[in-house]
Amino acid sequence: MNKEKRTASELAALIMREIRELPECDHITRVAITRLFKHTPHQPNWRFSWAVNGSWAVPEAAFKVAEKFQAQADLAMSERSEPSSRRSAVPTFGHG
C-alpha cells in the first residue's frame, strides 16, 4: 500500500484537529512530528510527541489518533506539499 505523503505541518494540523474533538485531550497543546531516518518499509517514517498544559498524562485516545495517521501517511521529504490537483486548503483524509 502506498501511503499519502504529508508535511510535518500538515500531519500536526490533522492530528490536532481530531484531538480537539476529544474532551479528555483538552490539555494537549501541540503535537510535534519528527522524521525517523532508520525504519523498515512497512513502519512509519515519523514519530510524534506531545506538549501538554500541566502534568496530566496524555490519554490513550490521543495516541490512537496519531497512530491512525501514521498508518495512513508518510512524512514528505520537504515541508513543501507535493503537487496535487485535488489538494484542498485544509488537508483531509478520506474515511473508509
mmCIF file as gemmi writes it, N, C-alpha and C atoms, coordinates in Angstrom:
data_model
loop_
_atom_site.group_PDB
_atom_site.id
_atom_site.type_symbol
_atom_site.label_atom_id
_atom_site.label_alt_id
_atom_site.label_comp_id
_atom_site.label_asym_id
_atom_site.label_entity_id
_atom_site.label_seq_id
_atom_site.pdbx_PDB_ins_code
_atom_site.Cartn_x
_atom_site.Cartn_y
_atom_site.Cartn_z
_atom_site.occupancy
_atom_site.B_iso_or_equiv
_atom_site.pdbx_formal_charge
_atom_site.auth_seq_id
_atom_site.auth_asym_id
_atom_site.pdbx_PDB_model_num
ATOM 1 N N . MET Axp A 1 ? 0.838 -1.182 0 1 0 ? 1 A 1
ATOM 2 C CA . MET Axp A 1 ? 0 0 0 1 0 ? 1 A 1
ATOM 3 C C . MET Axp A 1 ? 0.882 1.244 0 1 0 ? 1 A 1
ATOM 4 N N . ASN Axp A 2 ? 0.66 2.129 -0.943 1 0 ? 2 A 1
ATOM 5 C CA . ASN Axp A 2 ? 1.385 3.389 -0.981 1 0 ? 2 A 1
ATOM 6 C C . ASN Axp A 2 ? 0.67 4.398 -0.103 1 0 ? 2 A 1
ATOM 7 N N . LYS Axp A 3 ? 1.412 4.933 0.843 1 0 ? 3 A 1
ATOM 8 C CA . LYS Axp A 3 ? 0.838 5.924 1.75 1 0 ? 3 A 1
ATOM 9 C C . LYS Axp A 3 ? 0.898 7.302 1.119 1 0 ? 3 A 1
ATOM 10 N N . GLU Axp A 4 ? -0.036 8.137 1.499 1 0 ? 4 A 1
ATOM 11 C CA . GLU Axp A 4 ? -0.042 9.526 1.091 1 0 ? 4 A 1
ATOM 12 C C . GLU Axp A 4 ? 1.154 10.222 1.736 1 0 ? 4 A 1
ATOM 13 N N . LYS Axp A 5 ? 1.728 11.201 1.074 1 0 ? 5 A 1
ATOM 14 C CA . LYS Axp A 5 ? 2.837 11.98 1.626 1 0 ? 5 A 1
ATOM 15 C C . LYS Axp A 5 ? 2.287 13.274 2.199 1 0 ? 5 A 1
ATOM 16 N N . ARG Axp A 6 ? 2.678 13.579 3.421 1 0 ? 6 A 1
ATOM 17 C CA . ARG Axp A 6 ? 2.245 14.802 4.103 1 0 ? 6 A 1
ATOM 18 C C . ARG Axp A 6 ? 3.443 15.475 4.742 1 0 ? 6 A 1
ATOM 19 N N . THR Axp A 7 ? 3.371 16.797 4.851 1 0 ? 7 A 1
ATOM 20 C CA . THR Axp A 7 ? 4.434 17.529 5.547 1 0 ? 7 A 1
ATOM 21 C C . THR Axp A 7 ? 4.197 17.404 7.055 1 0 ? 7 A 1
ATOM 22 N N . ALA Axp A 8 ? 5.219 17.727 7.824 1 0 ? 8 A 1
ATOM 23 C CA . ALA Axp A 8 ? 5.089 17.701 9.282 1 0 ? 8 A 1
ATOM 24 C C . ALA Axp A 8 ? 3.989 18.655 9.731 1 0 ? 8 A 1
ATOM 25 N N . SER Axp A 9 ? 3.906 19.815 9.114 1 0 ? 9 A 1
ATOM 26 C CA . SER Axp A 9 ? 2.867 20.788 9.471 1 0 ? 9 A 1
ATOM 27 C C . SER Axp A 9 ? 1.475 20.239 9.182 1 0 ? 9 A 1
ATOM 28 N N . GLU Axp A 10 ? 1.32 19.587 8.04 1 0 ? 10 A 1
ATOM 29 C CA . GLU Axp A 10 ? 0.018 19 7.698 1 0 ? 10 A 1
ATOM 30 C C . GLU Axp A 10 ? -0.364 17.904 8.679 1 0 ? 10 A 1
ATOM 31 N N . LEU Axp A 11 ? 0.583 17.026 8.99 1 0 ? 11 A 1
ATOM 32 C CA . LEU Axp A 11 ? 0.299 15.94 9.927 1 0 ? 11 A 1
ATOM 33 C C . LEU Axp A 11 ? -0.085 16.482 11.299 1 0 ? 11 A 1
ATOM 34 N N . ALA Axp A 12 ? 0.665 17.461 11.771 1 0 ? 12 A 1
ATOM 35 C CA . ALA Axp A 12 ? 0.364 18.05 13.078 1 0 ? 12 A 1
ATOM 36 C C . ALA Axp A 12 ? -1.029 18.685 13.071 1 0 ? 12 A 1
ATOM 37 N N . ALA Axp A 13 ? -1.379 19.399 12.001 1 0 ? 13 A 1
ATOM 38 C CA . ALA Axp A 13 ? -2.694 20.037 11.918 1 0 ? 13 A 1
ATOM 39 C C . ALA Axp A 13 ? -3.811 18.995 11.883 1 0 ? 13 A 1
ATOM 40 N N . LEU Axp A 14 ? -3.615 17.927 11.127 1 0 ? 14 A 1
ATOM 41 C CA . LEU Axp A 14 ? -4.623 16.866 11.053 1 0 ? 14 A 1
ATOM 42 C C . LEU Axp A 14 ? -4.835 16.202 12.41 1 0 ? 14 A 1
ATOM 43 N N . ILE Axp A 15 ? -3.734 15.896 13.072 1 0 ? 15 A 1
ATOM 44 C CA . ILE Axp A 15 ? -3.819 15.241 14.383 1 0 ? 15 A 1
ATOM 45 C C . ILE Axp A 15 ? -4.487 16.169 15.396 1 0 ? 15 A 1
ATOM 46 N N . MET Axp A 16 ? -4.057 17.422 15.447 1 0 ? 16 A 1
ATOM 47 C CA . MET Axp A 16 ? -4.609 18.351 16.439 1 0 ? 16 A 1
ATOM 48 C C . MET Axp A 16 ? -6.077 18.654 16.163 1 0 ? 16 A 1
ATOM 49 N N . ARG Axp A 17 ? -6.468 18.704 14.913 1 0 ? 17 A 1
ATOM 50 C CA . ARG Axp A 17 ? -7.879 18.944 14.602 1 0 ? 17 A 1
ATOM 51 C C . ARG Axp A 17 ? -8.741 17.828 15.187 1 0 ? 17 A 1
ATOM 52 N N . GLU Axp A 18 ? -8.29 16.6 15.056 1 0 ? 18 A 1
ATOM 53 C CA . GLU Axp A 18 ? -9.039 15.477 15.597 1 0 ? 18 A 1
ATOM 54 C C . GLU Axp A 18 ? -8.959 15.429 17.129 1 0 ? 18 A 1
ATOM 55 N N . ILE Axp A 19 ? -7.793 15.753 17.682 1 0 ? 19 A 1
ATOM 56 C CA . ILE Axp A 19 ? -7.597 15.771 19.132 1 0 ? 19 A 1
ATOM 57 C C . ILE Axp A 19 ? -8.541 16.785 19.781 1 0 ? 19 A 1
ATOM 58 N N . ARG Axp A 20 ? -8.746 17.913 19.127 1 0 ? 20 A 1
ATOM 59 C CA . ARG Axp A 20 ? -9.611 18.976 19.673 1 0 ? 20 A 1
ATOM 60 C C . ARG Axp A 20 ? -11.048 18.497 19.871 1 0 ? 20 A 1
ATOM 61 N N . GLU Axp A 21 ? -11.459 17.455 19.197 1 0 ? 21 A 1
ATOM 62 C CA . GLU Axp A 21 ? -12.817 16.923 19.337 1 0 ? 21 A 1
ATOM 63 C C . GLU Axp A 21 ? -12.953 15.983 20.534 1 0 ? 21 A 1
ATOM 64 N N . LEU Axp A 22 ? -11.855 15.682 21.207 1 0 ? 22 A 1
ATOM 65 C CA . LEU Axp A 22 ? -11.865 14.751 22.337 1 0 ? 22 A 1
ATOM 66 C C . LEU Axp A 22 ? -11.697 15.52 23.643 1 0 ? 22 A 1
ATOM 67 N N . PRO Axp A 23 ? -12.755 15.603 24.452 1 0 ? 23 A 1
ATOM 68 C CA . PRO Axp A 23 ? -12.671 16.387 25.698 1 0 ? 23 A 1
ATOM 69 C C . PRO Axp A 23 ? -11.547 15.93 26.628 1 0 ? 23 A 1
ATOM 70 N N . GLU Axp A 24 ? -11.245 14.623 26.638 1 0 ? 24 A 1
ATOM 71 C CA . GLU Axp A 24 ? -10.198 14.128 27.533 1 0 ? 24 A 1
ATOM 72 C C . GLU Axp A 24 ? -8.797 14.576 27.103 1 0 ? 24 A 1
ATOM 73 N N . CYS Axp A 25 ? -8.712 15.192 25.925 1 0 ? 25 A 1
ATOM 74 C CA . CYS Axp A 25 ? -7.407 15.647 25.405 1 0 ? 25 A 1
ATOM 75 C C . CYS Axp A 25 ? -7.275 17.166 25.428 1 0 ? 25 A 1
ATOM 76 N N . ASP Axp A 26 ? -8.138 17.85 26.185 1 0 ? 26 A 1
ATOM 77 C CA . ASP Axp A 26 ? -8.141 19.313 26.141 1 0 ? 26 A 1
ATOM 78 C C . ASP Axp A 26 ? -6.874 19.956 26.696 1 0 ? 26 A 1
ATOM 79 N N . HIS Axp A 27 ? -6.052 19.198 27.407 1 0 ? 27 A 1
ATOM 80 C CA . HIS Axp A 27 ? -4.798 19.744 27.954 1 0 ? 27 A 1
ATOM 81 C C . HIS Axp A 27 ? -3.615 19.574 26.984 1 0 ? 27 A 1
ATOM 82 N N . ILE Axp A 28 ? -3.832 18.916 25.854 1 0 ? 28 A 1
ATOM 83 C CA . ILE Axp A 28 ? -2.768 18.777 24.85 1 0 ? 28 A 1
ATOM 84 C C . ILE Axp A 28 ? -2.71 20.072 24.052 1 0 ? 28 A 1
ATOM 85 N N . THR Axp A 29 ? -1.545 20.707 24.04 1 0 ? 29 A 1
ATOM 86 C CA . THR Axp A 29 ? -1.403 21.993 23.361 1 0 ? 29 A 1
ATOM 87 C C . THR Axp A 29 ? -0.769 21.879 21.979 1 0 ? 29 A 1
ATOM 88 N N . ARG Axp A 30 ? -0.006 20.806 21.763 1 0 ? 30 A 1
ATOM 89 C CA . ARG Axp A 30 ? 0.715 20.707 20.494 1 0 ? 30 A 1
ATOM 90 C C . ARG Axp A 30 ? 1.194 19.278 20.291 1 0 ? 30 A 1
ATOM 91 N N . VAL Axp A 31 ? 1.32 18.908 19.025 1 0 ? 31 A 1
ATOM 92 C CA . VAL Axp A 31 ? 1.977 17.649 18.672 1 0 ? 31 A 1
ATOM 93 C C . VAL Axp A 31 ? 3.156 17.997 17.766 1 0 ? 31 A 1
ATOM 94 N N . ALA Axp A 32 ? 4.289 17.406 18.033 1 0 ? 32 A 1
ATOM 95 C CA . ALA Axp A 32 ? 5.487 17.611 17.209 1 0 ? 32 A 1
ATOM 96 C C . ALA Axp A 32 ? 5.717 16.353 16.381 1 0 ? 32 A 1
ATOM 97 N N . ILE Axp A 33 ? 6.033 16.551 15.121 1 0 ? 33 A 1
ATOM 98 C CA . ILE Axp A 33 ? 6.297 15.455 14.186 1 0 ? 33 A 1
ATOM 99 C C . ILE Axp A 33 ? 7.79 15.447 13.883 1 0 ? 33 A 1
ATOM 100 N N . THR Axp A 34 ? 8.411 14.289 14.049 1 0 ? 34 A 1
ATOM 101 C CA . THR Axp A 34 ? 9.855 14.144 13.835 1 0 ? 34 A 1
ATOM 102 C C . THR Axp A 34 ? 10.112 12.992 12.873 1 0 ? 34 A 1
ATOM 103 N N . ARG Axp A 35 ? 10.986 13.234 11.91 1 0 ? 35 A 1
ATOM 104 C CA . ARG Axp A 35 ? 11.33 12.197 10.926 1 0 ? 35 A 1
ATOM 105 C C . ARG Axp A 35 ? 12.163 11.095 11.58 1 0 ? 35 A 1
ATOM 106 N N . LEU Axp A 36 ? 11.863 9.87 11.219 1 0 ? 36 A 1
ATOM 107 C CA . LEU Axp A 36 ? 12.688 8.722 11.601 1 0 ? 36 A 1
ATOM 108 C C . LEU Axp A 36 ? 13.519 8.342 10.383 1 0 ? 36 A 1
ATOM 109 N N . PHE Axp A 37 ? 14.811 8.373 10.499 1 0 ? 37 A 1
ATOM 110 C CA . PHE Axp A 37 ? 15.653 8.084 9.342 1 0 ? 37 A 1
ATOM 111 C C . PHE Axp A 37 ? 15.886 6.596 9.16 1 0 ? 37 A 1
ATOM 112 N N . LYS Axp A 38 ? 15.845 5.845 10.229 1 0 ? 38 A 1
ATOM 113 C CA . LYS Axp A 38 ? 16.011 4.399 10.118 1 0 ? 38 A 1
ATOM 114 C C . LYS Axp A 38 ? 14.679 3.737 10.408 1 0 ? 38 A 1
ATOM 115 N N . HIS Axp A 39 ? 14.094 3.161 9.382 1 0 ? 39 A 1
ATOM 116 C CA . HIS Axp A 39 ? 12.828 2.462 9.548 1 0 ? 39 A 1
ATOM 117 C C . HIS Axp A 39 ? 12.719 1.387 8.476 1 0 ? 39 A 1
ATOM 118 N N . THR Axp A 40 ? 11.898 0.405 8.726 1 0 ? 40 A 1
ATOM 119 C CA . THR Axp A 40 ? 11.659 -0.624 7.717 1 0 ? 40 A 1
ATOM 120 C C . THR Axp A 40 ? 10.519 -0.16 6.812 1 0 ? 40 A 1
ATOM 121 N N . PRO Axp A 41 ? 10.404 -0.722 5.621 1 0 ? 41 A 1
ATOM 122 C CA . PRO Axp A 41 ? 9.425 -0.235 4.641 1 0 ? 41 A 1
ATOM 123 C C . PRO Axp A 41 ? 7.977 -0.198 5.133 1 0 ? 41 A 1
ATOM 124 N N . HIS Axp A 42 ? 7.587 -1.074 6.024 1 0 ? 42 A 1
ATOM 125 C CA . HIS Axp A 42 ? 6.193 -1.121 6.447 1 0 ? 42 A 1
ATOM 126 C C . HIS Axp A 42 ? 5.949 -0.422 7.782 1 0 ? 42 A 1
ATOM 127 N N . GLN Axp A 43 ? 6.957 0.274 8.278 1 0 ? 43 A 1
ATOM 128 C CA . GLN Axp A 43 ? 6.817 1.027 9.521 1 0 ? 43 A 1
ATOM 129 C C . GLN Axp A 43 ? 6.768 2.517 9.205 1 0 ? 43 A 1
ATOM 130 N N . PRO Axp A 44 ? 6.203 3.314 10.104 1 0 ? 44 A 1
ATOM 131 C CA . PRO Axp A 44 ? 6.137 4.765 9.88 1 0 ? 44 A 1
ATOM 132 C C . PRO Axp A 44 ? 7.528 5.373 9.745 1 0 ? 44 A 1
ATOM 133 N N . ASN Axp A 45 ? 7.626 6.442 8.95 1 0 ? 45 A 1
ATOM 134 C CA . ASN Axp A 45 ? 8.903 7.146 8.827 1 0 ? 45 A 1
ATOM 135 C C . ASN Axp A 45 ? 8.905 8.413 9.688 1 0 ? 45 A 1
ATOM 136 N N . TRP Axp A 46 ? 7.957 8.503 10.604 1 0 ? 46 A 1
ATOM 137 C CA . TRP Axp A 46 ? 7.9 9.645 11.519 1 0 ? 46 A 1
ATOM 138 C C . TRP Axp A 46 ? 7.331 9.203 12.855 1 0 ? 46 A 1
ATOM 139 N N . ARG Axp A 47 ? 7.653 10.033 13.877 1 0 ? 47 A 1
ATOM 140 C CA . ARG Axp A 47 ? 7.117 9.782 15.205 1 0 ? 47 A 1
ATOM 141 C C . ARG Axp A 47 ? 6.486 11.078 15.695 1 0 ? 47 A 1
ATOM 142 N N . PHE Axp A 48 ? 5.77 10.972 16.775 1 0 ? 48 A 1
ATOM 143 C CA . PHE Axp A 48 ? 5.092 12.135 17.327 1 0 ? 48 A 1
ATOM 144 C C . PHE Axp A 48 ? 5.421 12.269 18.806 1 0 ? 48 A 1
ATOM 145 N N . SER Axp A 49 ? 5.34 13.496 19.304 1 0 ? 49 A 1
ATOM 146 C CA . SER Axp A 49 ? 5.483 13.756 20.734 1 0 ? 49 A 1
ATOM 147 C C . SER Axp A 49 ? 4.517 14.878 21.086 1 0 ? 49 A 1
ATOM 148 N N . TRP Axp A 50 ? 4.143 14.924 22.342 1 0 ? 50 A 1
ATOM 149 C CA . TRP Axp A 50 ? 3.096 15.838 22.788 1 0 ? 50 A 1
ATOM 150 C C . TRP Axp A 50 ? 3.641 16.938 23.692 1 0 ? 50 A 1
ATOM 151 N N . ALA Axp A 51 ? 3.008 18.092 23.623 1 0 ? 51 A 1
ATOM 152 C CA . ALA Axp A 51 ? 3.204 19.154 24.601 1 0 ? 51 A 1
ATOM 153 C C . ALA Axp A 51 ? 1.858 19.318 25.31 1 0 ? 51 A 1
ATOM 154 N N . VAL Axp A 52 ? 1.886 19.38 26.642 1 0 ? 52 A 1
ATOM 155 C CA . VAL Axp A 52 ? 0.646 19.467 27.412 1 0 ? 52 A 1
ATOM 156 C C . VAL Axp A 52 ? 0.72 20.59 28.442 1 0 ? 52 A 1
ATOM 157 N N . ASN Axp A 53 ? -0.456 21.092 28.82 1 0 ? 53 A 1
ATOM 158 C CA . ASN Axp A 53 ? -0.558 22.034 29.939 1 0 ? 53 A 1
ATOM 159 C C . ASN Axp A 53 ? -0.592 21.219 31.218 1 0 ? 53 A 1
ATOM 160 N N . GLY Axp A 54 ? 0.201 21.61 32.195 1 0 ? 54 A 1
ATOM 161 C CA . GLY Axp A 54 ? 0.203 20.912 33.471 1 0 ? 54 A 1
ATOM 162 C C . GLY Axp A 54 ? 0.972 19.603 33.4 1 0 ? 54 A 1
ATOM 163 N N . SER Axp A 55 ? 0.686 18.754 34.363 1 0 ? 55 A 1
ATOM 164 C CA . SER Axp A 55 ? 1.417 17.483 34.435 1 0 ? 55 A 1
ATOM 165 C C . SER Axp A 55 ? 0.5 16.296 34.139 1 0 ? 55 A 1
ATOM 166 N N . TRP Axp A 56 ? -0.564 16.545 33.41 1 0 ? 56 A 1
ATOM 167 C CA . TRP Axp A 56 ? -1.507 15.492 33.072 1 0 ? 56 A 1
ATOM 168 C C . TRP Axp A 56 ? -0.903 14.525 32.065 1 0 ? 56 A 1
ATOM 169 N N . ALA Axp A 57 ? -1.273 13.272 32.195 1 0 ? 57 A 1
ATOM 170 C CA . ALA Axp A 57 ? -0.827 12.262 31.23 1 0 ? 57 A 1
ATOM 171 C C . ALA Axp A 57 ? -1.591 12.439 29.916 1 0 ? 57 A 1
ATOM 172 N N . VAL Axp A 58 ? -0.968 12.013 28.831 1 0 ? 58 A 1
ATOM 173 C CA . VAL Axp A 58 ? -1.63 12.043 27.53 1 0 ? 58 A 1
ATOM 174 C C . VAL Axp A 58 ? -2.549 10.82 27.448 1 0 ? 58 A 1
ATOM 175 N N . PRO Axp A 59 ? -3.831 11.026 27.18 1 0 ? 59 A 1
ATOM 176 C CA . PRO Axp A 59 ? -4.774 9.905 27.116 1 0 ? 59 A 1
ATOM 177 C C . PRO Axp A 59 ? -4.485 8.965 25.944 1 0 ? 59 A 1
ATOM 178 N N . GLU Axp A 60 ? -4.857 7.718 26.12 1 0 ? 60 A 1
ATOM 179 C CA . GLU Axp A 60 ? -4.673 6.719 25.066 1 0 ? 60 A 1
ATOM 180 C C . GLU Axp A 60 ? -5.355 7.141 23.769 1 0 ? 60 A 1
ATOM 181 N N . ALA Axp A 61 ? -6.474 7.853 23.87 1 0 ? 61 A 1
ATOM 182 C CA . ALA Axp A 61 ? -7.206 8.294 22.674 1 0 ? 61 A 1
ATOM 183 C C . ALA Axp A 61 ? -6.324 9.161 21.772 1 0 ? 61 A 1
ATOM 184 N N . ALA Axp A 62 ? -5.467 9.975 22.358 1 0 ? 62 A 1
ATOM 185 C CA . ALA Axp A 62 ? -4.577 10.824 21.569 1 0 ? 62 A 1
ATOM 186 C C . ALA Axp A 62 ? -3.576 9.968 20.787 1 0 ? 62 A 1
ATOM 187 N N . PHE Axp A 63 ? -3.04 8.949 21.438 1 0 ? 63 A 1
ATOM 188 C CA . PHE Axp A 63 ? -2.104 8.059 20.754 1 0 ? 63 A 1
ATOM 189 C C . PHE Axp A 63 ? -2.787 7.33 19.605 1 0 ? 63 A 1
ATOM 190 N N . LYS Axp A 64 ? -4.035 6.92 19.818 1 0 ? 64 A 1
ATOM 191 C CA . LYS Axp A 64 ? -4.767 6.219 18.761 1 0 ? 64 A 1
ATOM 192 C C . LYS Axp A 64 ? -4.971 7.112 17.542 1 0 ? 64 A 1
ATOM 193 N N . VAL Axp A 65 ? -5.262 8.39 17.774 1 0 ? 65 A 1
ATOM 194 C CA . VAL Axp A 65 ? -5.425 9.336 16.669 1 0 ? 65 A 1
ATOM 195 C C . VAL Axp A 65 ? -4.117 9.446 15.887 1 0 ? 65 A 1
ATOM 196 N N . ALA Axp A 66 ? -3.016 9.689 16.581 1 0 ? 66 A 1
ATOM 197 C CA . ALA Axp A 66 ? -1.723 9.85 15.911 1 0 ? 66 A 1
ATOM 198 C C . ALA Axp A 66 ? -1.318 8.57 15.187 1 0 ? 66 A 1
ATOM 199 N N . GLU Axp A 67 ? -1.544 7.428 15.811 1 0 ? 67 A 1
ATOM 200 C CA . GLU Axp A 67 ? -1.176 6.154 15.178 1 0 ? 67 A 1
ATOM 201 C C . GLU Axp A 67 ? -2.019 5.885 13.936 1 0 ? 67 A 1
ATOM 202 N N . LYS Axp A 68 ? -3.253 6.338 13.936 1 0 ? 68 A 1
ATOM 203 C CA . LYS Axp A 68 ? -4.1 6.205 12.744 1 0 ? 68 A 1
ATOM 204 C C . LYS Axp A 68 ? -3.469 6.955 11.569 1 0 ? 68 A 1
ATOM 205 N N . PHE Axp A 69 ? -2.997 8.181 11.84 1 0 ? 69 A 1
ATOM 206 C CA . PHE Axp A 69 ? -2.377 8.96 10.774 1 0 ? 69 A 1
ATOM 207 C C . PHE Axp A 69 ? -1.026 8.376 10.365 1 0 ? 69 A 1
ATOM 208 N N . GLN Axp A 70 ? -0.299 7.757 11.301 1 0 ? 70 A 1
ATOM 209 C CA . GLN Axp A 70 ? 0.949 7.07 10.927 1 0 ? 70 A 1
ATOM 210 C C . GLN Axp A 70 ? 0.665 5.946 9.942 1 0 ? 70 A 1
ATOM 211 N N . ALA Axp A 71 ? -0.45 5.275 10.107 1 0 ? 71 A 1
ATOM 212 C CA . ALA Axp A 71 ? -0.81 4.174 9.212 1 0 ? 71 A 1
ATOM 213 C C . ALA Axp A 71 ? -1.239 4.681 7.839 1 0 ? 71 A 1
ATOM 214 N N . GLN Axp A 72 ? -1.711 5.92 7.759 1 0 ? 72 A 1
ATOM 215 C CA . GLN Axp A 72 ? -2.24 6.463 6.515 1 0 ? 72 A 1
ATOM 216 C C . GLN Axp A 72 ? -1.25 7.291 5.711 1 0 ? 72 A 1
ATOM 217 N N . ALA Axp A 73 ? -0.247 7.863 6.382 1 0 ? 73 A 1
ATOM 218 C CA . ALA Axp A 73 ? 0.607 8.833 5.684 1 0 ? 73 A 1
ATOM 219 C C . ALA Axp A 73 ? 2.065 8.699 6.093 1 0 ? 73 A 1
ATOM 220 N N . ASP Axp A 74 ? 2.93 8.953 5.125 1 0 ? 74 A 1
ATOM 221 C CA . ASP Axp A 74 ? 4.362 9.072 5.371 1 0 ? 74 A 1
ATOM 222 C C . ASP Axp A 74 ? 4.712 10.543 5.415 1 0 ? 74 A 1
ATOM 223 N N . LEU Axp A 75 ? 5.799 10.86 6.09 1 0 ? 75 A 1
ATOM 224 C CA . LEU Axp A 75 ? 6.292 12.233 6.136 1 0 ? 75 A 1
ATOM 225 C C . LEU Axp A 75 ? 6.985 12.536 4.82 1 0 ? 75 A 1
ATOM 226 N N . ALA Axp A 76 ? 6.586 13.634 4.176 1 0 ? 76 A 1
ATOM 227 C CA . ALA Axp A 76 ? 7.195 14.066 2.925 1 0 ? 76 A 1
ATOM 228 C C . ALA Axp A 76 ? 8.646 14.471 3.171 1 0 ? 76 A 1
ATOM 229 N N . MET Axp A 77 ? 9.446 14.43 2.13 1 0 ? 77 A 1
ATOM 230 C CA . MET Axp A 77 ? 10.865 14.75 2.259 1 0 ? 77 A 1
ATOM 231 C C . MET Axp A 77 ? 11.118 16.23 2.521 1 0 ? 77 A 1
ATOM 232 N N . SER Axp A 78 ? 10.17 17.101 2.174 1 0 ? 78 A 1
ATOM 233 C CA . SER Axp A 78 ? 10.345 18.525 2.437 1 0 ? 78 A 1
ATOM 234 C C . SER Axp A 78 ? 9.048 19.074 3.005 1 0 ? 78 A 1
ATOM 235 N N . GLU Axp A 79 ? 9.094 20.293 3.509 1 0 ? 79 A 1
ATOM 236 C CA . GLU Axp A 79 ? 7.891 20.92 4.067 1 0 ? 79 A 1
ATOM 237 C C . GLU Axp A 79 ? 6.949 21.402 2.973 1 0 ? 79 A 1
ATOM 238 N N . ARG Axp A 80 ? 7.386 21.392 1.729 1 0 ? 80 A 1
ATOM 239 C CA . ARG Axp A 80 ? 6.503 21.792 0.643 1 0 ? 80 A 1
ATOM 240 C C . ARG Axp A 80 ? 5.641 20.602 0.262 1 0 ? 80 A 1
ATOM 241 N N . SER Axp A 81 ? 4.348 20.844 0.166 1 0 ? 81 A 1
ATOM 242 C CA . SER Axp A 81 ? 3.432 19.774 -0.219 1 0 ? 81 A 1
ATOM 243 C C . SER Axp A 81 ? 3.745 19.318 -1.635 1 0 ? 81 A 1
ATOM 244 N N . GLU Axp A 82 ? 3.515 18.038 -1.87 1 0 ? 82 A 1
ATOM 245 C CA . GLU Axp A 82 ? 3.688 17.529 -3.209 1 0 ? 82 A 1
ATOM 246 C C . GLU Axp A 82 ? 2.497 17.962 -4.047 1 0 ? 82 A 1
ATOM 247 N N . PRO Axp A 83 ? 2.722 18.347 -5.311 1 0 ? 83 A 1
ATOM 248 C CA . PRO Axp A 83 ? 1.634 18.886 -6.121 1 0 ? 83 A 1
ATOM 249 C C . PRO Axp A 83 ? 0.51 17.873 -6.294 1 0 ? 83 A 1
ATOM 250 N N . SER Axp A 84 ? -0.695 18.398 -6.19 1 0 ? 84 A 1
ATOM 251 C CA . SER Axp A 84 ? -1.873 17.566 -6.409 1 0 ? 84 A 1
ATOM 252 C C . SER Axp A 84 ? -3.026 18.471 -6.796 1 0 ? 84 A 1
ATOM 253 N N . SER Axp A 85 ? -3.725 18.103 -7.831 1 0 ? 85 A 1
ATOM 254 C CA . SER Axp A 85 ? -4.833 18.931 -8.283 1 0 ? 85 A 1
ATOM 255 C C . SER Axp A 85 ? -6.021 18.829 -7.347 1 0 ? 85 A 1
ATOM 256 N N . ARG Axp A 86 ? -6.046 17.795 -6.491 1 0 ? 86 A 1
ATOM 257 C CA . ARG Axp A 86 ? -7.19 17.623 -5.615 1 0 ? 86 A 1
ATOM 258 C C . ARG Axp A 86 ? -6.917 18.064 -4.186 1 0 ? 86 A 1
ATOM 259 N N . ARG Axp A 87 ? -5.774 18.658 -3.925 1 0 ? 87 A 1
ATOM 260 C CA . ARG Axp A 87 ? -5.44 19.086 -2.57 1 0 ? 87 A 1
ATOM 261 C C . ARG Axp A 87 ? -6.301 20.285 -2.192 1 0 ? 87 A 1
ATOM 262 N N . SER Axp A 88 ? -6.913 20.24 -1.026 1 0 ? 88 A 1
ATOM 263 C CA . SER Axp A 88 ? -7.751 21.324 -0.543 1 0 ? 88 A 1
ATOM 264 C C . SER Axp A 88 ? -6.947 22.237 0.361 1 0 ? 88 A 1
ATOM 265 N N . ALA Axp A 89 ? -7.532 23.35 0.74 1 0 ? 89 A 1
ATOM 266 C CA . ALA Axp A 89 ? -6.85 24.295 1.624 1 0 ? 89 A 1
ATOM 267 C C . ALA Axp A 89 ? -6.58 23.673 2.981 1 0 ? 89 A 1
ATOM 268 N N . VAL Axp A 90 ? -7.507 22.881 3.483 1 0 ? 90 A 1
ATOM 269 C CA . VAL Axp A 90 ? -7.311 22.162 4.746 1 0 ? 90 A 1
ATOM 270 C C . VAL Axp A 90 ? -7.185 20.684 4.407 1 0 ? 90 A 1
ATOM 271 N N . PRO Axp A 91 ? -6.033 20.092 4.668 1 0 ? 91 A 1
ATOM 272 C CA . PRO Axp A 91 ? -5.838 18.68 4.285 1 0 ? 91 A 1
ATOM 273 C C . PRO Axp A 91 ? -6.79 17.763 5.033 1 0 ? 91 A 1
ATOM 274 N N . THR Axp A 92 ? -7.284 16.761 4.329 1 0 ? 92 A 1
ATOM 275 C CA . THR Axp A 92 ? -8.172 15.769 4.94 1 0 ? 92 A 1
ATOM 276 C C . THR Axp A 92 ? -7.817 14.404 4.41 1 0 ? 92 A 1
ATOM 277 N N . PHE Axp A 93 ? -8.195 13.397 5.148 1 0 ? 93 A 1
ATOM 278 C CA . PHE Axp A 93 ? -8.073 12.015 4.689 1 0 ? 93 A 1
ATOM 279 C C . PHE Axp A 93 ? -9.476 11.503 4.445 1 0 ? 93 A 1
ATOM 280 N N . GLY Axp A 94 ? -9.632 10.693 3.433 1 0 ? 94 A 1
ATOM 281 C CA . GLY Axp A 94 ? -10.935 10.081 3.177 1 0 ? 94 A 1
ATOM 282 C C . GLY Axp A 94 ? -11.244 9.061 4.258 1 0 ? 94 A 1
ATOM 283 N N . HIS Axp A 95 ? -12.485 8.982 4.61 1 0 ? 95 A 1
ATOM 284 C CA . HIS Axp A 95 ? -12.914 7.984 5.593 1 0 ? 95 A 1
ATOM 285 C C . HIS Axp A 95 ? -13.349 6.751 4.841 1 0 ? 95 A 1
ATOM 286 N N . GLY Axp A 96 ? -12.984 5.597 5.343 1 0 ? 96 A 1
ATOM 287 C CA . GLY Axp A 96 ? -13.458 4.435 4.632 1 0 ? 96 A 1
ATOM 288 C C . GLY Axp A 96 ? -12.762 3.246 4.94 1 0 ? 96 A 1
